């Protein structure tokens, strides 16, 4: 008798869709802990086994990470991002920096040509947020602010494919940036991003690409190894 694939219940599929929507919408951002199993049972009005099946399915797909004794955390916003996180978790930091440099240089060049006034306002606001985070000395806040600014540069390229690829690599890039920055922000490690934003505003694609291409190698670990 040939083997047949067991069918997952329609109810479990509905729960998976709801949990995935919480992740992709940003209501449960990457790094956050999702509600506990009893809380999800209460909120969704379904059996514990259904919730458990849905959470395990999303963990299998790379969106969630189940940590015994700690909880379940969001680690990616899409299945492809989850695959990227697993595939490149142990990658050479220099290779990751080279990839980031290539993608961000291409995006910055396009952004200099295609940016809108709305894009420029967003870049100004995120640049100021990055500087405030640096001045605060909070390493994690700085990592998030820096990553968000770079994502905005990519978004200003108005290339949907490039933006999607960069977003799917976002978790990988954040982890390597987090490792490079460390727990203490050092004054000598600060990199000025105002020139990048100014080049995009001026429509200077060559300068914008040049500025963007160097940022990936400015962090502690990748800079040392690259030299």
Protein Blocks (a to p, Z undefined) as FASTA:
>chain_A
ZZddddddfklmmmmmmmmmmmmnomagghiacddfklmmmmnopafklmmmmmmmmmmn
opaccdehkbccdfbfbfklmmmmmmmmmgcfklmmmmmmmmmmmmmmmmmmmpcfklmm
mmmmmmmmmmmmmmnopaklmmmmmmmmmmmmmmmnopaklmmmmmmmmmmmmmmmmmmn
ombdcfklpccfklmmmmmmnopaklmmmmmmmmmmmpmklmmmmZZ
